[in-house]
Amino acid sequence: MDPHDSPGTDRPEPAAAAAFIREAEGAARRVAVEGSASASAWLTGLAAASAMYLFALGWYARSEEGPILALSIAYAVTLGVLSVVHLRRMRAASLGFSRRFGLAVGAWGGVFAVSLTLGLLVFPGVPVYFAIAAIATAVPPLWGSLRELVVVRA
Amino acid sequence: MPDAAGGEARDRAGDAAEAAHPRHRLDPLLQRPVPFSIAALLAAADEAEFAFVRDSVELSDSALSKQASALEAAGYVAVRKGFVGKFPRTWLSMTPQGRAAFAAHLATLREIAG
């Protein structure tokens, strides 16, 4: 008989039942740490990179294409590295992660797109606008990151 | 024969108590330790990579495949195959039926544990 097929105890005693419950709680913690810790780190990185990118953009007029292109490439590379380091190595997604992650990234994408469009078309080279946009863009991923940390610590 | 009648009454009462014992509500598949461990991991996850489950439950690939197939046949687990870059990956997740069965099983265990 395959040892993995061994039947469980026919009449679990309270102590055995408690051990099963502890195992289930431990498994939930393992999944939370595996899934949510990496996602939290990625979202924090996304918030920081996006905020720095937008803040830096504010110091250049629309005509300064060279520095803007260099900043954009650096930003894209940073996001790529973050994704490889944190997201591709994720081996489990904690319960409800897809919804929470989708919400945080979707909100970030919306705010980022609006901020960037307005910044480039209406407020080019206005550092105050870009500073405010940087903070606004960082809020959704930071909120998502905190949500994931709550899952890890729960 | 009052003793025999009393004995029968005691037997009936014993049978009723036996039938009412929470262990009758335990899921037979999840009573087995390894399927329980796999289900416990997957119940806490949207989905998990095969390798993560294998390492967490400390099984060989073939043993996990066999157990996952049993859980899949029971309708508790869904298996998804795909790629991460060029590398093939297998993900396991719990079906709504599996989640309901695991939640009921866990509730019964809590009842037994007191």
Interface residues (C-beta under 8 A of the other chain):
Chain A: D2 H4 D5 S6 P7 G8 T9 D10 R11 P12 E13 P14 A15 A17 A18 F20 I21 E23 A24 A27 A28 R30 V31 A32 E34 G35 R88 R91 A92 A93 S94 L95 G96 F97 S98
Chain B: H21 R23 L26 Q31 R32 P33 V34 F36 S37 A40 L41 A43 A44 A45 D46 E47 A48 E49 A51 F52 S56 L59 A63 K66 Q67 V84 G85 L106 L109 R110 I112 A113 G114
